[in-house]
């Protein structure tokens, strides 16, 4: 992002003073994956889950939905989900649909940032052909 002082372009060309203020937080992730306090995140998510349980046991549907929405958008819950899938899971070395086998810590943080969990209907998967003993059949 280039930010220019309040001068006309002609004045800038004459003086050739252009101030560049690059956003420091846009490309720089402030948290490093290896330095995340996982106990703190687990505690935060557990407290939110406990609040959801208490609201559901007393029959407060509105509070349950609101807390569930909060949990789904929570950065802590997303981090724990990505960690569970990419590090703790038995199939962590197995390639997924995209063909990637293992992710770097920076890629994990990017995945957390781009993870959007919503109530929209899932999109249908890709259809492919399977060879079964010489026969071609649809999935």
N, C-alpha and C positions, 0 to 999 in steps of 0.2 A: 504494500500500500504506500503510495507516494503522497506525501502531504506537502503542499506548496504554501509558502507565506503569502500574505495578501499583497501581492504585486502583480502587475500585468506581465504577460509573457515577454513583451519587449524589454521591460526592465530586467527580467530574469536573464534574458539573452545577453544584455549588456553587462550585467554584473556577474553572471554565471554562478549565482548563489542559489542552490537548490537544496532545501533541507529534506532529508529522507527520514521519515519516522516509520520504521517497519514494526508491525505488530509483534510483540514479543511472545504472546500467548497463543497465537494462531497455529504456528508450526511446532512450538515447543510444548511438549507434554510435561506438566509440572510434577507429576507423580511418576516415579520409576516402579516398574512391576516388582522388582526384587526387594524394594524397600517398603512395600505395603504392609501395614500391621493387620494381619489376617484375623487374629483373635478379636481385635476391635470391630472389624467388619462383621464377623460371625455373631458377635454379641449384639450389634446394632440390628442385624437382620432378624435374629432370634427374638429380640424385644418387639419388633414390629409384628412378627408372626404370633407372638403371645397376645398382643393387643387385638389382632384379628380373631384369635380363638375366643378371647373374653367377650368381644363384641358379638360374635356369632352365638355364644352360649347364652347371652342375655337377650338375643333376638333382635339386635339393632342392625337391620339389613343395610341401612344407609351408611352407617359407620363401617361395616364390613366392606362394602364396595369401595368406599373412599380409601380405606387402609390398604385394600388389595391393589388399588390403582397406584397408591404411593409406593408400595413394595415393588410393583412392576417397573416403575420409573426410577427406583433407587439405584444410585451408582454402586453402592455396596453389594446389593443383590446381583447386579450385572457382573461385577468383578468376581464374586464367588461362583456364579454360573460359568463364566468363561474359564476360571481356574479349574473347576470340577471337570469340565469337558476336555480342556487342553493339557492338564497336568495330572490330575488325580485319577482320571478314568483309565480303565484297563485298555481301552482301544485308542489311547492317545497317539500311538504311532501309525494307526490305520488311516489311510487317505480317505477323505470325505468326498462329497459330490464334486467339489472344486478341484480335487486332486492334490491338495496341500496336505503333507503328512504332519509336520510339526511347525509351530509358530514361534517366532522370536518374541521376547518380552515387549518390544515396541509394537509388533503386530497384534499382540494380545490387547494392549491398551487401545489400539485403534479399533479393534473389534468391540471392546466395551463401549467406546464412544459411539460407534455406528449401530449398536444393537438397539433395535426398536421392538418392543414387545407390546402388541396391541390386541384388540379384540376383533380385528378384521378376519374374515374367513381365509383359510390358507389357500394359496395358489396351487393348482394341480402340478404334480411332478412331471418330469420329462418322460415321454414315452420312447421306448426303444425296442429293438428286436432282440430276441433271445434265440440262439441256436440250440436246439434240443435234438441230439442224435440225427442230424441231417435235416430236421424240419425247422422251418422258420415260423415263429409264432409271435404275436404281439404281446406286450406286457399287460 
